[in-house]
Amino acid sequence: MTDIPKATAIAPTLSAGGRALAIVPQSFDDCYRMGKLLAISGLVPNDYKNNPEGCTVAIMQGLELGLSPMAALQSIAVINGRPSIWGDGALAVVRASGLLEYIKEWTDGTTAYCEVKRAGEPEPIVRTFSDDDAKAAGLLTKKGPWQEYRPRMRQMRARSWALRDGFADVLKGLHIAEEAQDIPMRDVTPQSTRAALPEIPDIPDVPDISTTDEAEPVDLIADEDGFLVAFEEQMREAGGDVVLIQEIWDSNEHMLERLSAGGQRRMLTLKPMSKAAE
């Protein structure tokens, strides 16, 4: 009898070190599934917690910039309903594009400077932001980072202008978050172009012909519409003759009680103003 050799268990090998590659979704469905997972993970900024749709859109926006999903959620902020990118994230995207030859940032007194040089361009771009600029924009008295980290905010504003002016195509037109936070919200609801409706004059209340006491039934006009059409025609023919209009009304006023509620309202719309004021 031939002996069957025993299988030798192979222990899995563990590898460490090296550079781990980011998981990049390949379809919209992949983006949404990843967004749902990250939204409940607790490892995303507050704007994205329990917000799978927001996570999905941020991931998609990040992919357009060349950011991995996790980097996109940490670098892209939604401010006033618009996606923006934090200053450090913007610099990372510009550096990764290969178009940045160098960037220099320094401060002289109360003015921050940022100089960037784009590959293929003859001259660098230099942008500044000073306390005078901040004062003109109403930022020096604003509570928050402008009171606590003013040098850093000046630096981010100068960097924002330099990167946006020199690398608008790389940043896909995104605002820098530190700058977007200082833009006041404006009501951009379109104003209605519809002409104002004319004022409708007050119509006197229709007299209540009902009573709790037993009363004889009112003999309603058989051809109510015919009567009202004829009455309205007489009033139109009177034109602006106030005396004639009053006479026509006085001669027909007794018919009011023989009209239905709707007919009474219709007739009362033609009541002369002198009578309507009584």
C-alpha positions, 0 to 999 in steps of 0.5 A: 500500500502506497503511503500518502504524504501529509500536506505541510501547512504554509504560514502566510507571510507578512510584509512590512515597509515599502510604500502603500498605494491608495485605494482608488475607486474606478466607477461611480458605484465604487465612489459611493460605496467608499463614501458610505463607508467613510461617512460612518467611520468617524475618521472624516471631518464633521462636514462629512460625518453621516453624509455619504453623498458629501463624501462621494462628491468630495472623493470625485472632486479630489480625483479630478485634482489628483488626490486619493480619496482619503486625502480629498476628504482631508483637503476639501472643505465645503464652505457656503455650499461650494467646495474649497481646498485648504492651503496646504492641500492646494500646495500639495496638488500644485507640487504634484503637477510638476509645473511648480519650479519653486515657491518662496514665502516670507514676511516683512513686518505686517506683510506676507509675500508669496512668490511662485514660478511656473515651468515655462513662464518667463517671470515668477508671480508675486502676491502680497497680503498685509494688515492694511489689506485685512483691515480694508476687508474687515478681517482684523476685527473678525473673531477666530483665526484672524485674532489668534493666528494672524501671521498664518492667515496673512500667509495663506491669503498671499499663497491663495492669490499666488497659486490661483493666479499661476495654477488655475488650471491645476486647481480647477478653479477651486477657492482656497478654504482660508480665503473662502471662509472670509467671504460673506454670504450674499442673497443671490435669489433672483428678483421677480420681474413680474409686474405688481398686481393692482390693488383690489378695492375692498368689497363690502361684506355680503349681507347675511340673509340667513336668520335663526328665526323662521322666515318666508323663503326668498323668491330668487330670480329665475334668470339670475345670470341674465339679470346680472348681465343686463345690469352690468351692461347698464353700468358700463354704458353709464360710463363715468356719469356718477349721477346716472350710475347712482340712479341705475343702482338705486333702481336695482338695489331691491333685487339684491336680496333675490340673488344667490350669495355668488350673485350678490357678490357679483352685483356688489362689485359694481356698487357706487363708491358713495354707497359702498362707503355706507 
